[in-house]
């Protein structure tokens, strides 16, 4: 597996003596190329510190990290040449227009002068702000500034995009637009590392995820792997919807050896099993007497709250 | 590296020349300079003042205005140079580009030097031009050289405060803190230290010899010129002058910690006539030549140059080593 980011035993300590705080405590993280990698953790868990180290804004206390094959301590400029960053709590020059801001930043990104304005306009178009190119940033709403933030990260056409809490403070519509943009960029082959404290965001757009808490990585892997681990540990859940008013006989389902629990409410039956019994249930509900009563059978994925709680409690 | 620093400098310069803050300070600067030169040159015109070198005295009045305004100009440009970027979150965006931290600080310094240089040069030349045009004051080559040197030293002086304020800005998280600290340091150097130095000198030497002081004051009242002693014996007068000299020495030694003191020493040498001992009204005799001034004020010039360098180095060290999340 080709990696965009790889860290090994990464430690970051702030302060010293009594004021010492270990922000990162031996992080081993692997972000596959062309993935949307969600770095989930509560506020203060070390996400921003980790991202700052990855782009060379902070130096690690110990351990090592490589981004796109470049060492974060020795080759941070090379990393920033190839990585688009949307930092948390960023700002723009309010007295300048959106286009002026982007052209200035494109200059620092090393974009040739003949292409700066074109690239800036393309980035504005990608985030739906092209019609506001000549408006001063001071007139922008928070959501528009956030989109402009994404636009500035696209200027250098980066291989890897790192977004730190990108949807904080923007309305649901803006957040949905942002997620669509992330999906589109990922389809275009870009790797996206997304830090968030919003669990649902991980579930909605990420192909891979890691959970960080108090500077430690609790788990990482593909989203499917994370679901599977939780299911294996907590059981497989299925939901059977039956026609309203019909009486569903449950004896046959109860007789499946790995079934732990069956719960019924209205026209919904929930089955919890130690093992994956999806195929058994399917063959069951497609024959009599269930065939005429059952409307649907769906496996229920664990929620991200469950996944987080599961790993927080030690996996 | 230079390319990135120049890009930042260009943006900073454009921001500065369109900034209301800079125009306000430059306007006050210009107004003060023109007002002080106008009143001086008007004095010559109506005959209230007489001198063999009118432009030197006019430039001297510009120097008085510059001594107060140049530090404010430097502070106005620097107090939020780094802390403002930090507050607005633009520093994070800047530092996420493929540039070095030095580029950011170098760009800001280049722009500040250009703005300070232009503001002081334009203000000083405008003030001098007003005198030349309105009151027919003639200018010699020596005058032009002195004004040129004055502008140069004033730019360095203003830049010294820029460097000091930039240093404060590098470790401040809020621009308001940086502004208060910078203005506080300016007030201390410009006003408090000179008052303190007199107090300390008097505390060390004790009160002046009373009889000598009384007789000295009497003689001044009676004759308006102490070279004609009015009752004070030559010994008493000498005793008093010795006391004043010592006060001046101690006070000068204390004020040597202030950059303002060194700047004033240089500019007053450039534009002052060599007078009698301690300058007590012996009248104009001559004006020291530029090479003489440069050699006698070499220490002041060195301190004026070293001061900003020290704070620039400190700013570099703080800013480049500080880790921004």
Contacts between the chains, C-beta under 8 A, distances in Angstrom:
chain1	res1	chain2	res2	distance
A	48	B	325	5.6
A	49	B	325	6.5
A	52	B	323	7.7
A	52	B	324	7.6
A	52	B	325	4.9
A	55	B	96	6.1
A	57	B	92	7.8
A	57	B	95	5.7
A	57	B	96	7.4
A	57	B	323	6.8
A	57	B	324	5.5
A	57	B	325	6.7
A	58	B	323	4.6
A	58	B	324	7.7
A	58	B	325	6.3
A	59	B	323	6.4
A	77	B	98	5.0
A	77	B	99	7.3
A	77	B	100	6.9
A	78	B	98	7.5
A	80	B	96	6.2
A	80	B	97	6.2
A	80	B	98	4.3
A	80	B	99	7.8
A	81	B	98	3.9
A	85	B	96	4.1
A	87	B	89	7.6
A	87	B	92	4.1
A	87	B	93	6.9
A	87	B	96	6.0
A	88	B	92	8.0
A	89	B	89	5.1
A	89	B	92	6.8
A	90	B	89	4.6
A	90	B	90	7.6
A	90	B	92	4.9
A	90	B	93	5.1
A	91	B	88	4.1
A	91	B	89	3.0
A	91	B	90	4.9
A	91	B	92	7.7
A	91	B	93	7.0
A	92	B	88	7.9
A	92	B	90	6.6
A	92	B	93	7.1
A	93	B	15	7.7
A	93	B	88	7.8
A	93	B	90	6.2
A	94	B	88	7.6
A	95	B	15	7.4
A	95	B	18	7.7
A	104	B	7	7.4
A	104	B	11	5.6
A	105	B	93	6.7
A	105	B	97	6.5
A	107	B	7	4.7
A	108	B	4	5.9
A	108	B	7	6.1
A	108	B	8	7.6
A	108	B	94	7.1
A	108	B	97	4.0
A	108	B	98	7.5
A	108	B	99	5.5
A	109	B	97	5.6
A	109	B	98	6.6
A	110	B	98	6.2
A	149	B	93	8.0
A	152	B	93	6.4
A	156	B	98	7.8
